[in-house]
Amino acid sequence: MAEPATSGDLPVRMLHDRVLVSQEGEGGERRSGGGIVIPATASVGRRLAWAKVVAIGAHVRQVRLGDRVLFDPEDRAEVELQSRDYVLLRERDIHAVGEERRADSGNTGLYL
């Protein structure tokens, strides 16, 4: 059985299919495709959120440390560790894993 993985010095060992993610740097305003600035306080329909994986449990198969994942912020549990906020998810609650730009494919980045 694989040993759970943790990034950095977090005082936690993830169990089963749990994934701990950090949303730092993911919030704030964003731009539309036409360049219009959309403030973070703008009301939109059900919008998924991006976060970075910082710890995974032993039974997680599709997600790795450092991956950028897409999840529904309504279905989450928040936890504070060492004065920083994290979100605890099950692997099945993650909708997608972002793929970085690949030099050989000519793609421009994340497509989700």
Phi, psi and omega in degrees: 000138182288147177278136178302147183247141178226136177272132177076210184246046179287135182276054184210146174239117183286145180248155171052236184256028184275147179229130178255127183233156178243132179261009182301133180080358182265340184274196177092189182285161180221172180243143175282173178299333179271002177093006179283131180281127179250114182294156181297336182273358181296137180274123178230169176295198181296110185244130177282160183236153177261148176206163180254134181285126180244345177200147179223153177277172185292336184260011177280129185249323190262351186242141179239161176302138178087350178296150173259119187242155180250128181214166179272115182294346177285333182256068184216161174236127182263149178216147178250126177229126180051046177064021177235145181268137178228164178242132179259125182230162166267152181302324181291344178276355179271126184274328183198158173245125181288142178252129179291166179301135180251126184296325185280342185265342182079002178292156182263000178144213183289133179236088176209000000 
